[in-house]
Amino acid sequence: MGVRLTGSLLKLKRDRSTRAQEKQEQQEVLEAMRRTRQELCLARLNFNDARAPELVEASVYEINALQARYAYYLRLAREMRCEEPQGLAFRTARRPVS
């Protein structure tokens, strides 16, 4: 016969499980922010190398979309009270390219 958990022990176990799940979600948001910043750096390099007007325009749209995605993840990270990891400053992406 298994051990029966009392109310307070069951709550403690549930709280630990919830905290572990929250920590996992925070790590996923931070990883998404890191990837988005890398994509944004690459998009800016592509913009600087673009010569054809169509490629310049496409790069502008891509940069704006990535900045919006980063702003979304930044808002999520702040709402989730994520700890700012080393090398990933919680700042907004640069202003949109026009």
Contacts in CASP RR format, 6 or more apart in sequence:
PFRMAT RR
TARGET T0000
AUTHOR 0000-0000-0000
METHOD contacts of the structure
MODEL  1
MGVRLTGSLLKLKRDRSTRAQEKQEQQEVLEAMRRTRQELCLARLNFNDA
RAPELVEASVYEINALQARYAYYLRLAREMRCEEPQGLAFRTARRPVS
5 13 0 8 1.000
22 80 0 8 1.000
25 80 0 8 1.000
26 77 0 8 1.000
26 80 0 8 1.000
26 82 0 8 1.000
26 83 0 8 1.000
29 73 0 8 1.000
29 76 0 8 1.000
29 77 0 8 1.000
29 80 0 8 1.000
29 82 0 8 1.000
30 77 0 8 1.000
30 82 0 8 1.000
30 85 0 8 1.000
30 88 0 8 1.000
32 73 0 8 1.000
33 70 0 8 1.000
33 73 0 8 1.000
33 74 0 8 1.000
33 77 0 8 1.000
33 88 0 8 1.000
34 88 0 8 1.000
36 66 0 8 1.000
36 69 0 8 1.000
36 70 0 8 1.000
36 73 0 8 1.000
37 70 0 8 1.000
37 88 0 8 1.000
37 93 0 8 1.000
39 66 0 8 1.000
40 63 0 8 1.000
40 66 0 8 1.000
40 67 0 8 1.000
40 70 0 8 1.000
40 93 0 8 1.000
43 59 0 8 1.000
43 62 0 8 1.000
43 63 0 8 1.000
43 66 0 8 1.000
44 63 0 8 1.000
46 55 0 8 1.000
46 59 0 8 1.000
46 62 0 8 1.000
47 56 0 8 1.000
47 59 0 8 1.000
47 60 0 8 1.000
47 63 0 8 1.000
47 97 0 8 1.000
50 56 0 8 1.000
50 58 0 8 1.000
50 59 0 8 1.000
59 97 0 8 1.000
60 97 0 8 1.000
60 98 0 8 1.000
63 96 0 8 1.000
63 97 0 8 1.000
64 96 0 8 1.000
64 97 0 8 1.000
66 93 0 8 1.000
67 93 0 8 1.000
67 94 0 8 1.000
67 96 0 8 1.000
70 92 0 8 1.000
70 93 0 8 1.000
71 92 0 8 1.000
71 93 0 8 1.000
74 90 0 8 1.000
74 91 0 8 1.000
74 92 0 8 1.000
74 93 0 8 1.000
77 90 0 8 1.000
78 90 0 8 1.000
84 90 0 8 1.000
END
